[in-house]
Amino acid sequence: MFFAKSLLLIGVVLPGLSLTAISTYFLFPEWTALTASHEKYQRLANSETSTLKELEIAQAAEMRHRINCFAEGVGVLGGWIVVAIGIHGLTRTHQSRER
């Protein structure tokens, strides 16, 4: 039983926590870049002297950061799902031992 618990802890819970930590680490700088990119796009959109090419480039940059934030957020949620599966497995091995 100890082997099963340690296998679940090392093989499922810890990788899930590391995936969550890595995705969170990369999410916050990307969120800052998205905010700055959005503000730049808004400034260009409200400016009367900006060209269509400048607006398209700014919009593409904003969308790139938006997609990256989404991907990192999915990584955070996926990591927590893996952690939850591991914790559920740990509790199920404890319940099956009592029967």
C-alpha positions in Angstrom: 0.0 0.0 0.0 2.9 2.4 0.7 4.2 1.7 -2.8 0.9 2.7 -4.4 0.7 5.9 -2.4 4.2 6.9 -3.1 3.7 6.1 -6.8 0.6 8.3 -6.9 2.4 11.1 -5.0 5.6 11.0 -7.1 4.0 10.1 -10.4 0.8 12.2 -10.4 0.5 14.8 -7.7 4.0 16.2 -7.9 4.0 16.5 -11.8 0.6 18.2 -11.6 1.9 20.7 -9.0 5.0 21.4 -11.2 2.9 21.9 -14.3 0.7 24.3 -12.4 3.7 26.2 -11.0 5.5 26.4 -14.4 2.3 27.6 -16.2 1.6 30.2 -13.5 5.2 31.4 -13.7 4.8 32.0 -17.4 1.2 33.3 -17.1 2.0 36.5 -15.1 4.6 38.1 -17.5 2.3 37.2 -20.4 -0.6 38.9 -18.7 1.5 42.0 -18.2 2.5 42.0 -21.9 -1.2 41.5 -22.9 -2.2 44.6 -20.8 0.6 46.7 -22.4 -0.3 45.4 -25.9 -4.0 46.2 -25.4 -3.2 49.7 -24.2 -1.0 50.3 -27.2 -3.7 49.0 -29.5 -6.3 51.3 -27.9 -4.0 54.3 -28.2 -3.4 53.6 -31.9 -7.2 53.0 -32.5 -8.0 56.4 -30.9 -5.3 58.2 -32.7 -6.2 59.9 -36.0 -2.8 59.6 -37.5 -2.3 55.9 -37.2 -2.3 53.8 -40.4 -4.2 50.6 -41.1 -0.9 48.7 -41.1 0.0 50.0 -37.6 -3.4 48.9 -36.3 -3.1 45.5 -37.9 0.3 44.9 -36.3 -0.9 46.1 -32.9 -4.0 43.9 -33.1 -1.9 40.9 -34.1 0.4 41.5 -31.1 -2.5 41.7 -28.8 -4.1 38.5 -30.1 -0.7 36.7 -29.8 -0.5 37.6 -26.1 -4.2 36.8 -25.6 -3.7 33.3 -27.1 -0.6 32.8 -24.9 -2.5 33.8 -21.8 -5.2 31.3 -22.7 -2.7 28.5 -23.2 -1.0 29.2 -19.9 -4.3 29.3 -18.2 -5.2 25.9 -19.6 -1.9 24.7 -18.3 -2.7 25.9 -14.8 -6.2 24.3 -14.9 -4.8 21.0 -16.4 -2.2 20.9 -13.7 -4.8 21.2 -11.0 -6.9 18.5 -12.7 -3.9 16.1 -12.6 -3.3 17.0 -8.9 -7.0 16.3 -8.1 -6.8 13.0 -9.9 -3.8 12.1 -7.8 -5.4 13.1 -4.5 -8.5 11.2 -5.4 -6.3 8.1 -6.1 -4.6 8.6 -2.7 -7.9 8.7 -0.9 -9.3 5.7 -2.8 -6.3 3.6 -1.9 -6.9 4.5 1.8 -10.6 3.5 1.5 -9.9 0.2 -0.2 -7.4 -0.7 2.5 -10.1 -0.3 5.2 -12.5 -2.7 3.6 
